[in-house]
C-alpha cells in the first residue's frame, strides 16, 4: 500500500470545454439554450483566466526588468506544478521544466511548497543554495520565485529570470514587493474564477500560453477610410506620420495626401480609386512618398465594404504599409559574405541569407521553420543546442567553433534579446592552428563526426531528467526516501499515474513501495518466484526493459493476467553491480506511446534507481542492527518504587545512521533510589558499547551501596582502565525517601532542573568534577538537595538544549521555562511536551535522553 494515496478527481481537460468539442456537445445536449448559456459562461471564465495569466507574466517582467516571466499552477494530482503561461521564453526552451515535481529542489517548487519568496541574485547564489539547478542550468542568470496563493492555499508560483553577471545585486526590495503583489492579485483572480466554475489545475497535456515580449515594429501601418465620391479621408496618426503630416493639422482631404506623393504616383492614386470602385479592392499598389532626402516606397492595400447601397460602395477602407526599413535591411544583409540568420526563442530559423546556404551546405527553404541542430547532423550534439539556451537564459552573446565534415571549420556567434537570437557564421581556422589562436577568443570544442542514424543524441530535457532524479537519489538515504524520490520525480516526468517497486527477497518478488489510485495495482506479482513467466519477472531475469503501450498489447502477450484498469506499462529492471535488485513498474491510465527518447531515459534512470535502492537497503540493514544494539542497552521498563514516579525518553539523532551513547537509568539501592543520565561522546557503535559498559558499572557500584561520589569515582577509574579513547559525562542523584533529601554528583554534565509544587523552577548548580575517562584519580564532590513533596526533577543530555551557533546556557534556560509553564496531567504528558520541539526538528544531529522523577512519598505511584 502507498504511504500517500492521492484522492482521485475527475475534470474536463484544460482548454477543452464542451462548447468547443462536437462530441462532447452531442453527448451532453449542449444544443439546448440552457446548455449553450453554460458553455458561454465557461468560455468567458476560460478567457478571463488566460487574460489574468498573461497580465501577470507581462507585468512581472515590466516591474522587475527581467527578460523571462512564467506562471506555474498545480497539477490535477497535486504532485507537480505545470507551466501555464510564459513571456520571453519559449516553452520548448524550458524543456524539462514545463512540469516540475513539487518536491524538486529548485526555486519555483520551493516557493510553491513553502509559501515564501526565493530570491537568487546571480549564478553564484544559485550554486550555493540550489546546486542541482546550477548543474542543470549553468548559465549567468538570477531569478526570483514567489508563491501564487489564495488565502492559505497554494495555487502555484510565479517566477522571473534576468541576466546576472557575477556580483549582480538582484532585485530590490521594492521590486520583490511588486512581484509578490502581482502574484497575490493573480491568486485572488484565479480563486474568484474557480468559484465561478473555472478549472485551475493543470496536467501534462496542458498547452502553456506563450506571450511574445514587447518589440519595436518592423513595419509601420497606417489606417484610413477614404470617401471616394467626396475625396474626404479619415486617417489615424500613424498614416499621417508615414506621409510626413502632423496629425493635428491634417485637413482630411485626399488631395493633401496626394501632394506628398511622387508626381508620377498622383495619377496612380486616382487610378487606384477608380479600380477600387470597379474591382472592390486594391492589392499592394506601390506609391512613393516624398522625404527630406528623396522618396521612399510604401504599399497601399484596401477594399470596398461588401454591403448593398451606393453610399457604402463609395468608401475605400484599408492601410498603408511602410516596410522600407525592413526591405533595406534585408537587401544589405544579402550582400554580406558571412552567413546571417535569425532564430525564434524556441530555436526555429525565421530568416537566413544566401551566404548561409554556402557555408552550411543546406538550402534556405530546408532551414526555415526548423532548428539548425535538427536539420544538420554535424550540429546535432546537445552542446550546440545548449549554446542557444545559454544565450537566451543569460542574455549574453556566446561564440563557438564547429567542424563541418569533413574538415571545414566554422565560427558561430549568437547575439540574443528577448525576441530571439541573431546568428553569424564565418569561416575559421581549426582551433589549434596558429592563426586561430591569434584570432578572437572562441569556445572551441572538438565536434564529433556525423552521428549514426540509430544513435540520436540525447536532448537537454533528457539530460535534465537524469540530473534531477540522480540528484534526488544522491540525497536519499533510506529505502523510504529513495522510493518517495522515485515517485515524486518519475511519475510527473512521464505523465504516469501509478508506480510500484518490487524487490527480490529469497528469490521472490515483494512489494516495497506503491503509489497511485488502484490499491491492488500488480498485486499478483507479490511473492512470485523469478522463474514465473510474468512481465515483472521476465524483464528482471533478462535485464531488458519492457514497454507495453496498450491493454490489447498486454492481453496478447500475457492473456492470463488482469490489466487492473491500467492502459500502459513500463517494466524497468533494477540491476546494480550486475546483480538483480528488483523491478520498477510505471502504470498509465490510458494508452501511452513510449518514444525512443522516453525508452532511453527510463533505461538510464533504472540504473540510478537500482544503485540508490541497493545502497539504501544496506543502510537500513546496518541502521536496524545498530539501533537494535542501542535499544538493547537501554532500560525497557523502569522499576516501580514507593513514593516516586519516573518516566524516561530517548530520541536518536535525525541525521545519519550513527547511534549515540546517551542513556538513562533508575536504580533501586539499599538506602533509596539512584537516578542516572549519561552521555558518551561520539556517535558510533563503539560509543553505544561504551555506554552499555558504563551503565553496568554505575549499576554495580550503586547497588553495592557506594555513595554518589564513590559511584562516579569508581566508574571513572573503570573507563580509564578500559581505555576506549572515549569520554563521558554523567549526572547521578540518589534520593533518600522519607528524609526529603537527595545527594547529587556531576561529571561534566548539564545541571538538572527542579520544579517545585508551586511551579517555580530552578537550574540546580551542582559542584562537579571532570568528564569521566580523563584522569583516573579525579574526585566528584556531592551536593545535598532539598526535595519538597510534589516536586519534579529533570535530568537530560545536551542534545535537548544545545543548538549550533547558540549558547547552551540559553537552551538550558528555555528548557527551565518550558518545564515551569508546562500544563500536563501526567508525567508522561510532561515528558512528551518537553520533547515536542525536538521531535519535529529535521536538523537535530545529536541524540537525547530525558529522565523525569516526581517525588511524592505520601502515596504509592503508578509505574512510569
C-alpha positions, -999 to +999 in steps of 0.1 A: +000+000+000+011+035-007+020+058+022+005+087+003-026+078-017-039+108-037-076+114-040-089+106-074-106+135-091-122+139-125-125+171-145-126+181-182-093+187-199-080+222-196-089+243-226-113+216-240-147+228-229-178+211-241-188+241-261-159+236-284-159+198-286-185+185-311-186+151-295-190+165-260-217+188-272-237+159-287-232+138-256-243+165-231-271+180-251-253+214-253-275+225-281-303+234-257-305+271-246-295+263-210-265+243-221-255+270-245-256+296-218-234+274-195-210+268-224-208+305-230-201+312-193-174+285-194-158+302-224-159+335-206-142+321-175-115+304-196-108+337-214-106+356-181-082+330-167-060+333-197-061+371-196-052+370-159-022+348-166-010+369-195-013+401-175+006+386-146+037+375-166+038+407-187+036+429-156+061+408-137+087+414-165+079+451-167+081+457-129+113+437-124+132+444-156+136+406-161+136+391-196+116+359-187+084+355-167+065+323-161+035+311-141+032+275-128-001+261-115-005+229-096-014+197-114-046+177-110-029+151-088-010+178-068+023+161-074+035+187-098+033+223-108+027+229-145+038+257-168+006+277-175+020+309-191+054+323-201+066+355-216+101+359-230+109+322-232+095+295-255+080+265-236+104+243-257+133+263-243+122+254-208+124+217-217+121+195-186+109+225-166+074+225-181+062+201-155+080+202-121+075+178-092+066+198-061+094+182-041+120+192-066+150+211-051+146+241-074+134+276-066+099+277-082+089+244-065+104+256-032+083+288-034+052+268-040+058+244-011+069+270+015+048+299+005+079+321+007+099+342-018+131+326-032+154+353-045+187+343-062+207+373-072+232+356-096+246+323-106+269+322-076+240+323-051+221+298-072+250+274-070+252+278-032+216+274-024+203+252-053+233+232-067+212+208-086+196+236-106+230+252-112+243+219-126+214+216-150+214+253-160+250+265-157+242+300-170+247+335-158+212+344-146+194+354-115+158+345-105+130+352-081+101+329-074+070+338-054+040+317-044+006+323-060-018+319-032-055+323-024-056+328+014-036+299+029-040+277-002-011+274-027-022+275-063+012+278-080+042+300-083+053+330-104+090+332-115+111+358-133+146+354-147+172+382-155+207+384-169+231+384-140+268+387-144+289+378-113+282+402-084+248+413-096+227+426-068+194+410-079+160+426-074+155+455-050+131+452-020+106+473-039+108+451-069+103+420-048+073+436-031+058+444-065+064+408-077+046+394-046+017+419-051+013+407-087+013+370-076-013+378-049-036+396-073-033+366-097-041+342-069-072+362-059-083+364-095-079+326-100-098+318-068-126+340-080-127+323-113-127+289-096-157+299-076-175+306-109-167+271-122-132+277-137-106+250-138-073+259-121-055+225-120-033+216-150-017+184-162+010+171-186-013+177-216-017+214-209-005+237-236+010+268-220+002+303-231+032+318-248+033+356-247+057+373-270+078+400-254+072+436-265+092+446-296+096+476-318+075+473-350+094+463-381+066+476-403+046+508-399+009+505-407-014+535-412-052+530-414-077+551-434-113+554-446-114+572-480-147+586-492-143+582-530-171+604-540-161+634-520-123+629-515-126+630-477-101+608-458-103+597-422-067+588-412-051+576-380-020+592-365+004+566-379-008+572-415-003+609-411+032+602-398+040+580-428+030+608-451+050+633-431+020+652-418+012+664-383-020+646-372-035+677-357-030+697-389-042+672-415-073+686-432-088+652-441-085+656-479-072+631-504-056+658-524-034+667-493-021+632-492-016+631-529+005+663-527+031+642-506+035+617-534+059+615-563+043+634-592+041+602-612+022+584-585-005+611-581-021+598-613-017+563-599-036+573-568-066+584-588-064+552-608-065+533-575-098+549-567-113+540-600-100+504-597-115+501-562-149+511-574-147+486-603-130+457-585-139+462-549-103+461-536-068+473-541-038+449-536-003+462-529-004+494-550+031+508-547+034+546-540+065+568-535+063+594-506+084+625-506+110+628-478+137+654-470+163+632-488+142+620-517+114+594-518+106+561-501+082+534-512+051+523-494+022+500-503-015+507-503-039+479-495-077+483-493-112+471-502-147+485-506-170+472-479-192+444-491-227+457-484-256+470-505-261+507-512-243+533-532-231+551-501-212+521-489-197+514-523-182+549-523-159+540-493-124+525-496-110+512-462-075+499-458-040+506-448-007+520-460+024+498-452+058+513-448+083+484-449+112+504-464+135+499-434+129+462-434+135+458-471+166+479-470+179+458-441+173+425-460+190+439-491+220+449-470+222+415-453+220+396-486+251+415-498+273+401-469+297+371-474+291+359-438+261+338-431+234+355-411+203+340-396+176+348-371+162+323-346+129+325-327+131+319-289+123+282-295+154+279-318+135+278-352+150+296-381+130+326-391+154+341-416+186+330-434+206+349-460+220+333-492+256+332-479+244+308-451+234+283-477+270+281-490+285+279-455+262+253-440+255+233-472+218+235-468+192+255-488+173+282-471+139+266-476+152+235-457+162+257-428+132+280-424+109+269-396+133+242-383+161+241-357+196+240-371+205+210-348+175+191-362+185+197-399+223+194-398+237+162-384+270+178-375+252+203-353+231+176-335+254+173-305+234+187-275+263+210-267+253+232-296+217+234-286+230+243-252+248+273-267+215+286-279+200+281-245+230+298-228+225+329-249+187+331-242+189+324-205+219+347-198+210+373-225+248+374-232+265+367-266+281+334-270+306+320-296+318+285-305+336+266-332+321+237-352+337+214-377+315+208-408+326+175-422+350+166-434+373+194-423+357+228-427+357+249-395+330+275-389+328+302-362+293+307-349+283+337-328+249+342-312+235+376-302+203+373-281+175+396-270+141+388-256+126+382-290+151+356-302+187+353-315+207+368-344+234+344-355+265+349-376+286+322-393+320+328-408+348+305-420+375+299-394+408+281-389+410+249-369+411+256-331+448+246-327+462+264-357+484+295-351+461+318-370+431+306-350+449+312-317+457+347-326+421+354-337+392+364-315+386+342-284+362+314-292+350+285-271+363+256-291+352+221-287+360+191-308+330+183-329+320+147-334+315+133-368+281+128-382+261+106-358+247+073-368+210+073-376+203+049-348+222+068-322+205+101-320+220+123-292+200+129-261+182+162-259+187+186-230+153+176-215+165+141-212+198+152-196+177+172-171+156+142-161+187+122-154+203+150-134+172+157-114+165+122-103+202+115-099+205+145-075+174+134-056+186+099-052+220+111-040+203+128-011+180+099-003+194+077+024+167+052+035+146+030+012+116+051+020+134+082+009+146+065-023+111+053-031+095+086-024+121+104-046+114+080-075+076+085-072+079+123-069+102+126-099+093+098-123+055+100-124+053+137-132+081+135-157+064+109-179+028+116-171+022+083-153-004+076-126+009+045-108+043+033-097+053+001-079+087-010-068+092-047-061+125-061-046+139-096-045+140-114-012+149-151-011+143-155-048+108-139-048+094-105-056+079-085-027+062-051-029+083-024-013+065+008-025+034+017-044+016+049-052-014+055-074-052+052-075-055+014-077-049-003-044-043-037-060-020-025-088+000-055-098-008-073-066-005-106-084+033-102-085+036-104-047+056-135-037+062-147-072+095-166-078+118-152-105+112-180-129+075-173-132+066-162-168+053-127-159+064-093-173+077-082-140+099-112-136+110-117-172+123-082-176+143-087-144+159-120-155+166-108-190+178-073-179+158-057-208+131-031-201+096-040-213+072-013-226+035-022-232+016+006-248-020-006-246-043-032-229-045-051-261-008-055-263-008-067-227-036-092-234-019-105-265+014-111-246+001-122-212-036-133-216-038-150-182-032-119-161-055-090-154-049-054-165-065-038-134-078-008-153-043+004-163-038+013-200+000+010-204+030-002-185+068+003-184+087-025-166+122-014-157+147-040-143+167-027-113+201-041-116+231-029-095+266-042-100+253-069-124+230-082-097+192-080-099+177-059-071+141-056-081+116-042-107+102-006-110+068-005-128+051+026-142+014+025-150-006+048-172-044+051-171-047+054-209-028+042-240+007+056-238+033+058-267+069+054-255+091+074-278+127+063-284+138+092-261+114+080-234+127+045-235+164+056-234+158+079-205+138+053-185+165+027-191+192+051-179+172+061-148+166+024-139+203+020-133+204+050-110+173+038-091+189+003-087+221+017-073+203+040-049+179+013-037+207-012-031+226+014-011+195+023+009+187-013+017+222-018+030+219+013+051+186+002+065+200-032+075+230-016+092+209+010+109+185-016+122+214-036+136+230-005+152+198+008+168+188-027+179+221-028+198+215+005+214+179-003+223+190-035+239+214-014+262+187+010+273+161+001+301+128-012+287+109-008+319+117+014+349+112+000+384+080+007+404+091+024+436+070+037+465+066+074+467+085+080+434+071+081+399+096+081+370+095+082+332+123+082+306+126+091+269+153+085+243+154+102+209+180+092+183+196+118+161+177+127+129+206+129+105+228+099+095+228+063+107+253+068+136+239+059+170+248+078+202+259+069+237+231+087+257+215+067+284+192+070+315+186+046+343+167+043+376+184+020+402+169+009+435+195+009+463+195-002+499+191+034+511+169+048+484+168+051+446+195+064+422+187+085+391+213+085+363+217+103+330+249+100+309+263+108+275+293+091+259+310+113+233+306+104+196+280+087+175+291+051+167+287+015+177+318+020+199+300+048+217+270+027+223+291-002+235+309+021+260+276+034+271+265-002+279+297-008+299+292+024+319+256+017+326+265-017+340+294-001+361+271+025+376+245-001+385+271-023+401+286+005+423+251+018+432+236-015+442+267-022+463+258+008+485+285+032+475+279+069+480+272+091+448+308+104+448+322+069+451+299+056+423+313+082+398+349+079+410+348+041+405+331+044+371+357+069+361+386+046+370+369+017+351+366+039+320+403+049+322+413+013+326+392+001+297+409+027+275+383+030+247+396+065+239+361+080+247+350+104+273+316+106+290+295+130+311+271+119+338+247+132+364+239+109+394+213+117+421+204+095+450+170+102+466+165+090+502+127+087+507+113+098+540+140+124+545+130+148+517+167+150+508+188+139+478+225+138+471+238+148+436+271+145+419+280+157+384+308+147+359+310+174+333+272+171+327+244+196+322+228+207+355+195+191+365+163+211+369+139+211+399+103+222+396+086+228+430+049+222+437+041+260+432+056+258+396+088+277+403+116+260+385+154+264+391+186+252+375+204+233+402+240+244+403+259+214+415+295+211+424+311+190+397+341+171+386+357+165+352+344+142+325+347+105+330+377+090+314+401+120+317+420+112+349+417+080+370+424+100+402+396+125+397+371+131+426+335+142+424+320+162+453+284+157+464+257+184+468+228+180+491+194+189+476+161+196+494+132+179+477+098+194+485+070+168+483+053+171+448+085+184+432+098+171+398+134+165+389+145+167+353+178+151+341+187+153+305+216+153+280+229+182+260+211+172+227+179+186+242+193+221+250+222+226+226+218+242+191+245+250+166+255+287+169+237+292+202+249+294+238+240+262+256+230+283+287+202+298+267+190+263+258+190+253+294+170+284+304+145+277+276+140+241+290+136+255+325+109+279+313+092+251+294+092+229+325+079+257+347+049+266+324+040+231+311+004+221+319+004+183+319-020+159+335+007+132+340+045+128+340+042+110+306+024+140+291+050+163+306+079+144+290+062+145+256+057+182+259+093+188+267+104+168+236+078+181+212+101+207+196+130+182+193+107+155+177+097+179+149+132+192+142+146+179+109+181+191+115+189+178+150+221+158+148+225+147+185+205+121+204+186+130+235+180+113+269+154+126+293+145+113+328+117+129+348+111+120+385+082+131+406+088+129+444+056+122+463+063+098+492+028+100+508+012+079+481+023+049+461+027+060+424+019+040+393+046+026+371+062+050+346 
